[in-house]
């Protein structure tokens, strides 16, 4: 079951990522990996993942699983009407407090934290911090919009780096995801609330 992360009033993209990996482990063939996760809207109620195109409900995220034989399986996260009751602590600013930011070219990097943060939490927090520094907003906020991966994110790594590839009108960005000097994919951010 989803819980709200920190002081947010919406479900966080990193939790969708985590629950998507849980779904892979429980329901998909061995060596299936998450290759794409894309958010359509903020979710404030419990959600469920399905690999069958939904007829009802509000789709809040879509994605693709890549199978070992090269095939892909689409999936949808559908929001229901069950309330989210729990909340857990998360200090995003503390997580990336020691990150090293370069403005031009725009990159941000850090060593793996010693605390119990997941790789996706590190990548999203780094990307958000970089965006808030290079493209601060007077209204709205930068949100995790999409993740495209060429391989699974590891649990063990030494360093993480985000490299901005492009930004469109200060509202949409594409950045590369690097772990230990290896490019693993792209992360996209969008502005919500302008």
N, C-alpha and C positions, 0 to 999 in steps of 0.2 A: 504494500500500500504506500502511496505517495504521502510525503509530509512536506510542509513548507520549509524552505531552507533559509536560515537566518531570519531577517525581518521582511522577507518577500511575501507578497500576497498572491503569488502565482507559482506554479510548479516550475522547477529549474531544469534547464536543458541537460545538465550533467546527471540529474536523476533519471531522465528519460534514457540517456545513454546507458547508465548502470542497469536499469530494468530491461533494456533491450538486450544487453549481454546476458542477463539472467534468463531471458526467453530463449536465446540461442542455446545456452547450456542445457535447458530442459526440453526443448521441442524441436531443435534442428539437427540435421546430420552432423557427425563429427567433422571438424575442420571448416565449418561454416564461419564466415566472418561478417561483421557489420561493415559495409562499404559506403553507405550514405545514410545520413539522418538529417532531415530538413524540417524546420518548424514553420507552421502556417499561421498560428495564432497562440496567444498566451492561454494556458489552461489554469483553471481555478478549482476544478472538481476532479475526482478520481478518474483515471484514464485506463484504457485496456488496449493491448496490442493484438492485432489480428492480421493474418496473412491472406484473408479473404476480403475483397473490396466491400467496404461497409455500405449497407443500404440506409442505415439510420445513424443518428448521432452526429456530433461535430468532430471532424477530423482536425486534430491540432498538430500532427506531425506525420510525415511519410518517410519512407526509406527503402533501402535495398540490402538484402543479405546476398553475399557472394558464396556460392557453393564450390567445393573443391574441383568439380568437373567443369567449372567456368560458367554455369548457369547462374542466373540471379532470381531471387524471390522478393517481390515487393511486399511491403508491410505498411500498416496504418496504425497510428495511435488515435483512439477515439475517446473523446471526453463524455463521461456520463453525467449523472446528477447526484452522485454520492459525495457528500461533503468531505473535504480534507480536514482531519481533526488534529493531527500532530504537527509538531514543529521541532527542528533541531538546530543547534548552534552551528554557525559557519561564519568565520571572520575572513572575508576575501582580501581585505586590505593587509591583514597580518600575513596571510599566505604569500603575497607577492611583495612584501616590504623590502626585501633584499634584491629584487630584480634589477637588472642593468638595462636601461633604456638608451637607445641611440635614436636621435630624431631624423637624421638624414644619412643613409637610408633608414627608414623606420623599422627598427627591430627591437625586440625585448627578449632577454634570456635570464635564466637562473638555474642553479643547481637544484636537484630534487630535494624537496623539503624533508626534514627528519620526522615531521609529524605525519599523521595518518591520512594525508590527502591523496586522492586518486590522480592519476595522470590527466584525465579529462578535466578535473577541477583545476589543476595547474594550468593547462592550456587555455581554458576559458578565462580564468582570472588574469593571466598574462595578456591575452588579447584585449580584454576589457581595459586593463590599466594602460596599455599602449594607446588605445583609441581615446581614452579620456585625456591623455597627455597631448597627443598630436592633433586631435580634432575635438576639443571640448565643446560641449553642447550647452546652450543657454536654456533649452527646453527639451524634454525627452531624455531617453537613456539608450546607451549602446547595449544590444542584446545579441546573444549567441543565436545565429540564424540557420547555419548549416555546417555539417562536417562531412568531408569526402576523404576516405582513407584507402590507401593502397595496401595496407596491412594492418593487423590488429595493433592497438596501443599496448605497449608492454607494461607490466607492473613494476619491473625493475629497469631503471635507467639512471644515468648520471646527470644529464642536463637537458633542459627543454628550451626551445627558441621559437619565436614567432617572427616571421618576416613579412611585412606588408607588401603585397604585390600591386594592388590597385585600390583606389577609393573613388567612388562616384558621388559627386555633389555633397560630400561630407555626411552621407546617409547610408551608404552600403559599401562594404569592403570585402576584399578577398586577400587572405594571408596564407603563407606556407607554414606548415607544421613540421618542425625538425626536432628529433630526439637523438642525442649523442651523435650529431653530425649527419644523420640520415633523414632525408625528406620522407615523411609518411603520408602527406596529403595536404588538404586545404581546410581552413576554417573561415566561415563567412559571418560577418556581423552586420546587423541592420539597426537603424534608429527607430525606436518606438516612442510614440507620444508627442510628436511635433505637430 
